[in-house]
Amino acid sequence: GESVGLHLPTLSVQEGDNSIINCAYSNSASDYFIWYKQESGKGPQFIIDIRSNMDKRQGQRVTVLLNKTVKHLSLQIAATQPGDSAVYFCAENIFTGNQFYFGTGTSLTVIP
Amino acid sequence: DTGVSQDPRHKITKRGQNVTFRCDPISEHNRLYWYRQTLGQGPEFLTYFQNEAQLEKSRLLSDRFSAERPKGSFSTLEIQRTEQGDSAMYLCASSSSGSTDTQYFGPGTRLTVL
């Protein structure tokens, strides 16, 4: 079946450095993507989203890049802080449907 | 805090027992979703409601599982004759029908079946 996958299951960065988390998707019909952050024992928290008619979207300290040619999504976190330590999931949605498909997640650890 | 709430946060039960979880969505959201998440995995879609109508069900939702949203507000998820394989985090999310349908998640209910 079609799936969302992440290139790196774990990522460790020094506090203050930039982080890049990658995600590959295989459903070419997916047209809406969300990055979620999940801390231990909590539900996923919305970070940023992007539609397929965009290549880049910026939020506060976060940027999402979408490359539809290679079906690749990335989340960039600027000046990573200890509070950014969590598991990050990308989720894809075909706009006409209501299900989001999640990847397995990348665990980000920020080293003080 | 007017986010999605779930109750209970933790449930420990013996195999064969029935359990029921509750989800209260964000008040103005008419869509409600249930997901299941096992350790180290992303959430997996179970079912979806628009108002009180259950519009989609995953093949993961066996006949031991039933979900309701009788008044189009809160929802319940019941698991009958629980099995050890049902142990997971059960997440609820809500959204409003519109151009983005961004789903906002609750804190989840952690189920442990002994």
Interface residues (C-beta under 8 A of the other chain):
Chain A: V4 Y32 I34 Y36 G41 K42 G43 P44 Q45 F46 D49 F89 A91 N93 F95 N98 Q99 F100 Y101 F102 G103 T104 G105
Chain B: V4 Q6 R31 Y33 G40 Q41 G42 P43 E44 F45 Y48 L55 E56 S58 L91 A93 T100 D101 T102 Q103 Y104 F105 G106 P107 G108 R110
